[in-house]
């Protein structure tokens, strides 16, 4: 859709709530995303308003006459199917994945189970529950997954609680750090190579990928701080990797997105093995960041789609799992 058509369509989108902030550990980033989206929508003539679920109940959305929602919430209580379920009950269309896809995608272990069932490549993993981890179990992990390995919370984003473990004696502290953020912890085989990410927009057969971004971090890890608050990460787009590898990443990203039943938009994170050049799925984000450092807006700009028009397009595609007219009698 051209920018002119998007601007024309913006006028018919009604009163819009940009959901931001919320209760998750990613509240700070969500506020940054939400403010950017709010300004972008208003610049295109959308009647958009900030709405923080941490400050007022979602039922106020109906009372205040909102006709659709742009979800700029990240992590739990926003990207996990909970808010999506509430909006289904309120009958207010929203951006991004529906209830089921959101609740699966936030859970890294469940996501892997779906991908593996569909024959998609994702690194080996071991799931642990808080309070059920004994020293003997930890000693088995290096043999099962190799070293180094990754330890992270199952339902957390932005690399919060993530540790790259190089030595067996580091495992206990790494698991404890992840368990402090979630009842479930995932230990994952580490894939050394090139980190890339691929945004997907649209639904079903109409879903398409945006340009692949090669993430290169200078002098550190791609952690929470470097994702949002420094310039240590370099985002190479157009991607500087071979065209055949870029095509493989895009094809795998589309498969990963579709088999989970995602819609609207999402971002798939992938590692390309440095030795075999095989792409491995890491995770998928169904409410990606929209800050100045965020990757989806960067990919959209590389495709010729301005940040403001991307926001309008995503909002125009807001939907419900059960659209009006499908209610049971």
ABEGO torsion letter per residue (X at the ends): XBAAAAAAAAAAAEBBBBBBEEABAAAAAAAAAAAAAAAAAAAAGBBBBBBBAAABBAAAAAAAGBABBBBABBEBGAAAGAAAAAAAAAGBBBBEBBAAAAAAAABAAAAAAAAAAAGBBBBBBBBBBBGABBAAAAAAAAAAAEOBBBBBBABBBGGBGBBBBABAAAAAAAAAAAAAABABBBBBBBBBEBBBBBBBBEBEAABBBBBBBBBBBBGEBBBAAAAAABAABBBBOBBABBAAAAAAAAAAAAAAAAAAGBBGBBBBBBBBBAAAGBBBBABBBABBBABAABAAAAAAAAAGBBAAAAAAAAAAABBBABBBGABBX
